[in-house]
Amino acid sequence: MVNRKDTLWEQFLQPIVGIFIDGKQLRQLYESIDWQRECDRLSTPDLVYPDYYKSQNFHGIEGGYLNGGAATSYDPITQYALPPNETWVRQELIDRIQGTPRRILDLGCGTGSTTLLLKKAFPEAEVIGLDLSPYMLVMAERKAEAAGVDIQWRHGKAEETGLPEASFDLVTASLLFHETPPAVAKSILRESFRLLKGGGQVLILDGNQRTLRQVNWLTEVFEEPYIKAYATDSVDAWMGSAGFEAVQTQDVWLLNQVTQGMKPLPVDEQVYQRTQRRTIDDFGSEGIPAPAY
């Protein structure tokens, strides 16, 4: 993989992180994988990569995530990019899940770090991880096999999944929105709304927009082409525009945030539930009218 040499990441931070990363071990891992064969096996043949994805460098890497070098180095580097602890940060999304979802879709799943946590939290659920990079999916599949868990990996666009309408109880995305133009992020939320059943939940973990606006240098560090546009906008507003209700954002260790929303129940279901609540209120939990005093 070829990196630009003029970014803050390349000049200052990568040498520091490099002290803690075993470059020889990463190279051995990279060379042990037949990338062409594995990517061909996981790829959707007719998928067309959008310009916003294939024409940009991410983290100073030419070709972005469409290469094996980016896929093998992602996990070792990300553990230092999510202080104080990557697992703790990702777990914040898991902890905000309501109920027990039976079908879960993790959009922009990358190497599957959050996807694996979702499966761990809900082992009986059907969990699907979707990403635009077959290289990242190769690594995700290897991690799932090592963990002994059954997760479906799908190559596709988060804004146009091709999956059936109203077929999921939970849709998540971790560290995806700051790597997409705001217009695409909005499209991803509209697609999430389409995919969710009534009463389903969406959860978005990403950089803290308020912090990023106040500490401008953070948007320069990792050479993310869309992060400044992300920082100046509002995931809350995007969710509201997509149709989600009960939208709220909570800070996660200052540098990150989790935004959640619910897809409203169909009108007839809302009426039914209100009727049921009135029946219980009027007659008590046993269906017997409360005595008058």
N, C-alpha and C positions, 0 to 999 in steps of 0.2 A: 504494500500500500504506500502511496506517495502523499506526504503531508506538505502543506504550505509552510514556509519558514517564517512568515511575518506576523503570525498571530500571537496573542498573549499566551495562549495555551502552549504553542510550540516553543516560544522563547523562554518562558519562565516556569510554567506549571508542569509540563510533561517531564522535564528533567528531574523535578522533585518526585513526581509519582513514579518515575522510572526506577528510583532507588528501591521502591517497595515491590516492584513487579519483576518477576523472573522472565526476562525477555527470551532467554534460551528455551524455557519451557513453553512459552507461547509459540515460538517458531516451530518447535517439535509438534505441537498440537495442530498448527496450521498445515504443516507438511504431511500429517498423518491422515488427512481427510481428502478424499477424491471429490473436490468441490463441484466439478462439472456433473459428475454422476449424481451426487446427492441433491444438488439444486434442480437438476432435470426431474428427479423423482418427486420433488415437493412442489415444483412450479406449476402454475396454471398456464397452459401453453398459449392461450390467446390473450393473456393479460397485456395491456398496454400501459407502460409506466407513465404517469403524469409528468409534465415538464417541471412542476415545482419540486419533484422528488429526484428525477434523474439528472437534472441540469445543475444541481447544487452540491457544494461540498458541505459536509457536516463534520464539525470538530476539526476542520482543517484537512480532512481526508478527501482526496480527489476520488470522485465516484461515490461519495457518501457511504451508504450502507450496502451498496451492491458489489461487495467484494468480501472475500474470506478473511482478510486482515482485520477489517472493521468488526466482523462477527466474533473473532477469537479474542480481540482486545476489549470488547465492550464491557464485559463483566468485571475484569480486573480494574478498569479505569472507573467505572460507575460507582464502585464501592467507596471511592474517595470523593465522588462528586455529590453524594447525598449524606452530608453530615447530620447528626452525629453517627448514624449507622443506617446503612441502606435498608436492611431488613425492617428496622423499626419504622422507617419512613413509609415503606410499602405497606406495612402492617396497619398503618393508620387508615388506609383505604378499606382493608378487610374489616376492621373494627366498626366501620360505619354501615356495614351491610345490614339491612333489616329483613327479618324473617329467614326462611330457609329456601333459597332459590334452587330450582331443579335443573334449569338450563342457563348457562352462563357464557357470555361472549366477552373475551378480552381483546379489544381493538389495539392495533399497533403493539402487539405483544413482545416484539423484539426477541430476546433470547429466553423469554418465558419466565422471568423472575417473579412477576406478580401472578402470572397464570398458575404457577406451581403453588403459590400461597393460597390462591382461590380453591384449588383442588384439595389442598390440605385442610382448609377450613370446612369444605363441603364435599367430602369424599364420595357421597352418593350422587352428586350432581354430574350432569354431562357438561364438560368444560371444553370450549373451543378457543384457541388462540389464533388470531389472524394478523398477518404482517405483510408488508409490501416487499420485504427482502427475503428471498429464499435462503440466503446465506445465514440470516439470523434464525430462520426456522430450523436450519440444520443443527445449530447449537441448542435451540430450545428442545428439539426432539431428543438430543443426546442427554440433556439434563433430566428430562422426564423419564427416560429409560433408566438412568442411573438411580433416580428416586423410586422407580418401580410404580409409577402412576400412569393411568390411561388418560391422555389428553389428545384431542384432535387438533392438528396443526393445519392451518389453511392459508394459502397464498392469495392475497387479494387486497383491495383498496378499502380502507375503513369508511370512506364516504359512499361507497357503492359495493356492498358486500355480495349481493346476489342471493342472500339468504332469505328465507320466507318471512313474511310480515307477521308480527305479533307472535314470535316463536321463542322469545327469551324472557326470563324473569329478571335478569340482571345483565347490564352492559357496563363494562369498565374500560378505562383508558389510562395508562400511566406514562407520564413523560412524553406524551405524543403531541399535545396541542402547541407547545412552544416550537415544535419542529415542522409545523404546517402554517401556511398563510391563514389569517383569520377567516377568510371566505371558505376555505376548506374545513377548518375547525367547525364552522357553523353547519356546513353540509354533513359533517360526521355526526353532529348532534341531531340533525333532522333524520339521518339514517338510523341513529340509535332509537329515536322516538318511534320510527316505523317498525323496528325490530322488536320492541318491547310489548309485552302484553299489558293490558290495562292494570294499573297498580304496580307495574314493574319499576325498577330503580336503575338510575344511571349514576355512576361515580367517576369523577375525573380527578386524578392526582397529577399535579404539575407544579411548576415554579410559582412562588408567591408573587402575584402581579403587583401588589402594593409595595413589597420590598424591592422588586426589580425596578419599579418607577423611582424609588427613592435612592437606590444605590446603582447608578447607571453603569459603573464599571463591570458589574456582574454580567451585563448583556454583551460585553466585549470578550469575555474570557474564553468561551469554548467555540467561537465562530459558528454560531447558530444563525442562519440567514433570516429567520423569521421571528426571533425572540423579542426584538424591540417592538414589533407590531403587536405581538402577543402581550407584552408588558403594559402597553398603553390602552388595552381593551379590557373587557370584562366577561369572564366565563359565565357569571350569573346572568348577565344580559343575553348572552348567546342562548343559554338554556331557556330563559323565558320566551325568547323569540321562537324557539323550536317547539314550544308547547308544554314544557315541563312545569310542574307546580311544586310547591314546598321547597323551592330552591334555596340553598344556603351554602356558604363557603366558610371553612374553618382553617385557621393557620396550622401548619405542621412544622414544628421546629424552626419557625421564622422564615426559612428559605423556601418552603413549599406550602401548598394548600390542597385541600380536598373539597371539591364542589359536588353536591349531590342534588338530585331532583327525582320527582316521581311522575310517571305517566298517568294522567287521570283515568279513572275507571270509566267505562262506557256509561252513558246517562241512565240506561235501564238498570245497570248494576248499582249505581249510586242510589237510585230510588229504592231498590230492594234493600240495600244495607240500612238506609235511613228508616225504612219501615220496620226492619228487624230491631233496630235500636229502640224505636218507639214502643214496640211490643214488649221488649224486656223492661223498659222504664215503667210502662203502665202496669204490667202484671208481675214484675219481679222475675228473678232468674228461674223460678219453677213454673212460670206461666200462670200463677194464681194471683188474682187481684190483691193488692196490698190492703189491709184492713183500714177502715176509716176511723179516725179518732175525733 
